[in-house]
Amino acid sequence: MLILIGLGMKFEDLTLEAVDYIKGADVVYIDTYTNIYEDYNKLIDLVKSKEYKLASRSDLEGEGISRIVEEASRKNVAILVPGDPLIATTHEALRVEAARKGVKVVVVNGLSIATLAFSRTGLHFYKLGRTITLTYNKESAEYVVNAIYDNISRGLHTLVLLDIKVEESRAMSIPEAVGILLESDKRGLLGERVAVGIARLGFRDEFIVADLTRNLGNYAYPPPPHSIIIPGDLHFMEVESLRYNCRLPIGVYEKLAGRRI
């Protein structure tokens, strides 16, 4: 059996179902490359009595897929993935190959930035437009900005995930991302729009702040993972949430709210 388990953002996010499946696994692979996770040491303490491996990309992708699926045909193999195991689609090839080979697959979901970001900020999830990743590839910036323009034109919010290259010990920060976005903003639409900077979402040192996009890079953030939300049309309650949940500066709040407090 192949078990894809979402770890959430920190050890306490593990569900009872996840713990039960981990305890019942014969082999455990811990994904260390798709995202940053806060509590690898605690996770290792949980699985150290088992056969386990801190897995790199080559272990779980490409040629590694066939090997994992073959192993799962004989044993209970658990793949532990930060966040929700299939939200980013990275491991979907594993699930499909296992199903193709007649190997039972179980998915245990975990907390994901896709929902946490909206729960924490108070922005309305039903107004989420296309989610996009800003990478270190310079050519991606124009694509990302055009996706933001498209979402804005429809009144929708854009969740911008920032590039993480764990195996290179490199992760994009909010200040870096703001610089890239503004440089690529050929229509000049983004600088004066409100945006939300989200650092280490779900971690113990989580930091969230809302401000004009051009000011968002000026804050002292904890280390990555970082992401940004650029809202579309704002409901009055979303404006209140940005002020009281996300530290939106009073002057910006007053302009958005259309009144003084």
C-alpha positions in Angstrom: 0.0 0.0 0.0 1.2 3.5 -0.8 0.2 6.1 1.8 0.6 9.8 0.9 0.5 11.8 4.2 0.3 15.6 4.6 2.3 16.9 7.4 0.8 20.4 7.6 3.3 23.1 8.6 4.5 21.8 12.0 4.5 18.6 14.0 1.3 19.5 15.9 -0.6 19.7 12.6 -0.4 15.9 12.2 -3.9 14.4 12.4 -4.7 11.3 14.4 -5.3 9.5 11.1 -1.8 10.5 9.9 -0.1 9.3 13.1 -2.0 5.9 12.8 -0.8 5.4 9.3 2.7 6.4 10.1 2.8 3.9 13.0 1.5 1.2 10.7 3.9 1.8 7.9 6.8 -0.6 7.2 8.9 2.1 5.3 8.7 5.9 5.6 10.0 8.4 3.2 10.2 12.0 4.4 10.0 14.5 1.5 12.6 17.2 2.2 12.6 19.1 -1.1 9.1 20.3 -2.1 8.7 22.7 0.8 10.2 23.8 4.1 8.9 22.0 7.2 9.4 23.3 10.8 9.8 20.0 12.8 11.9 17.4 11.0 13.6 16.4 14.2 10.3 15.6 15.9 9.2 13.8 12.8 12.4 11.7 12.9 11.8 10.8 16.5 8.3 9.5 15.5 9.6 7.2 12.8 13.1 6.3 14.0 12.1 2.8 15.0 11.2 2.1 11.4 13.0 2.0 8.1 13.0 5.6 7.0 14.8 7.9 4.6 15.0 11.7 4.2 14.0 11.7 0.6 15.4 13.9 -2.2 13.8 14.6 -5.5 15.6 11.6 -7.2 14.1 9.3 -4.6 10.5 10.2 -5.3 10.4 11.4 -8.9 11.6 10.1 -12.2 13.1 6.6 -12.0 12.4 6.6 -8.3 8.6 6.3 -8.9 8.8 2.8 -10.3 11.0 1.7 -7.4 8.6 3.2 -4.8 5.5 1.7 -6.4 7.2 -1.8 -6.6 8.1 -1.5 -2.9 4.5 -0.4 -2.1 3.2 -3.6 -3.8 5.0 -5.6 -1.0 5.0 -3.3 2.0 3.1 -0.3 3.5 5.1 2.6 2.2 4.3 6.1 3.7 5.4 9.3 1.9 5.4 12.2 4.3 4.9 15.5 2.5 4.9 19.1 4.0 1.5 20.7 3.8 -1.1 18.7 1.9 0.5 15.9 -0.1 -1.1 16.5 -3.5 -2.0 20.2 -3.6 1.2 21.1 -5.6 0.7 18.0 -7.8 4.4 17.0 -7.3 3.6 13.5 -6.2 0.5 12.9 -8.4 2.7 10.8 -10.7 3.3 8.4 -7.8 -0.4 8.1 -7.1 -1.2 7.5 -10.8 1.5 4.9 -11.2 0.5 3.0 -8.1 -3.1 2.9 -9.3 -2.0 1.8 -12.8 -0.1 -1.1 -11.2 -3.0 -2.1 -8.9 -1.3 -0.9 -5.7 -3.7 0.5 -3.1 -3.3 4.2 -2.5 -4.4 6.1 0.6 -4.2 9.9 0.8 -4.2 11.6 4.3 -4.7 15.3 3.8 -2.9 17.9 5.8 -3.1 21.7 6.4 -2.2 23.6 3.3 -1.2 27.2 2.5 -4.1 27.2 0.0 -6.7 27.3 2.8 -4.5 28.6 5.7 -3.7 31.8 3.9 -7.3 32.8 3.7 -8.3 31.6 7.1 -5.5 33.6 8.7 -5.9 36.8 6.7 -9.7 36.9 6.6 -9.8 37.3 2.8 -12.6 35.3 1.2 -11.5 32.0 -0.2 -14.4 31.8 -2.7 -12.8 34.8 -4.4 -9.5 33.0 -5.0 -8.5 33.2 -8.6 -5.6 31.4 -10.3 -2.8 30.6 -7.9 0.6 31.2 -9.4 4.3 30.5 -8.4 6.9 33.2 -8.9 10.2 31.5 -9.6 13.8 32.6 -10.0 13.4 32.2 -13.7 13.2 35.7 -15.0 10.8 34.7 -17.7 8.2 33.6 -15.2 7.7 37.1 -13.9 5.8 38.4 -16.9 3.6 35.3 -16.8 2.9 35.8 -13.1 2.1 39.5 -13.5 -0.3 38.7 -16.4 -2.1 36.2 -14.2 -2.5 38.8 -11.5 -3.8 41.3 -14.0 -6.4 38.7 -15.2 -7.5 37.9 -11.7 -7.8 41.6 -10.8 -9.9 42.2 -13.9 -12.4 39.6 -12.6 -12.3 40.9 -9.0 -10.4 37.8 -7.8 -7.6 37.4 -5.3 -4.2 36.0 -6.4 -2.1 33.8 -4.1 1.5 34.1 -5.3 3.7 31.3 -4.0 7.4 32.1 -3.9 10.1 29.8 -5.3 11.7 27.4 -2.9 14.8 25.4 -3.9 15.4 23.4 -0.7 18.2 21.3 -2.2 20.0 24.5 -3.1 19.3 26.1 0.3 17.6 29.0 -1.5 14.1 30.4 -1.0 12.6 33.6 -2.4 11.7 36.3 0.2 8.9 38.8 0.1 11.2 41.8 -0.5 12.8 39.9 -3.5 9.4 39.1 -4.9 8.1 42.6 -4.6 11.1 43.9 -6.5 10.5 41.4 -9.3 6.8 42.0 -9.5 7.1 45.8 -9.6 9.8 45.6 -12.2 7.6 43.5 -14.4 4.4 45.6 -13.8 4.3 47.2 -17.2 0.8 48.7 -16.6 1.8 50.2 -13.2 -1.2 48.6 -11.5 0.4 46.8 -8.6 2.5 49.4 -6.7 -0.5 51.2 -5.2 -2.6 48.1 -4.6 -2.9 46.5 -1.2 -1.1 43.2 -0.9 -0.5 40.8 2.0 2.9 39.4 2.9 2.8 36.0 4.5 5.9 34.6 6.2 6.2 31.1 7.7 2.5 30.5 7.6 1.4 28.0 10.2 4.8 28.0 11.9 5.3 29.2 15.4 6.9 32.5 14.2 4.3 33.2 11.6 4.2 36.8 10.4 1.5 38.4 8.3 1.2 42.0 7.2 -0.9 44.0 4.7 0.3 47.2 3.0 0.6 48.8 -0.4 2.6 46.4 -2.6 5.4 49.0 -3.0 5.8 49.0 0.8 5.5 45.3 1.4 9.2 44.7 1.1 10.1 47.1 3.9 9.1 44.8 6.8 11.3 42.6 8.9 10.2 39.1 8.1 11.3 35.8 9.6 13.0 33.4 7.1 11.0 31.7 4.3 8.8 30.1 3.3 7.1 33.3 2.1 4.1 34.1 -0.1 2.0 37.0 -1.1 -1.7 37.6 -1.7 -2.7 40.4 -4.1 -6.4 41.0 -3.5 -9.0 41.8 -6.2 -12.2 43.5 -5.2 -12.6 43.7 -1.4 -15.7 43.2 0.6 -16.0 45.7 3.5 -15.4 42.8 6.0 -12.2 41.9 4.2 -11.0 45.4 4.6 -11.7 45.2 8.4 -9.8 41.9 8.5 -6.8 43.4 6.7 -6.7 46.1 9.3 -7.3 44.0 12.4 -5.8 40.7 11.4 -3.0 41.8 9.1 -1.7 45.1 10.5 -2.9 47.2 7.6 -1.6 50.8 8.2 -4.3 53.1 9.4 -3.9 55.5 6.5 -4.3 52.8 3.9 -7.3 51.4 5.9 -9.0 54.7 5.9 -8.8 55.1 2.2 -10.1 51.5 1.6 -12.9 51.9 4.2 -13.9 55.3 2.9 -14.3 56.6 6.5 -12.2 57.5 9.5 -12.1 55.4 12.8 
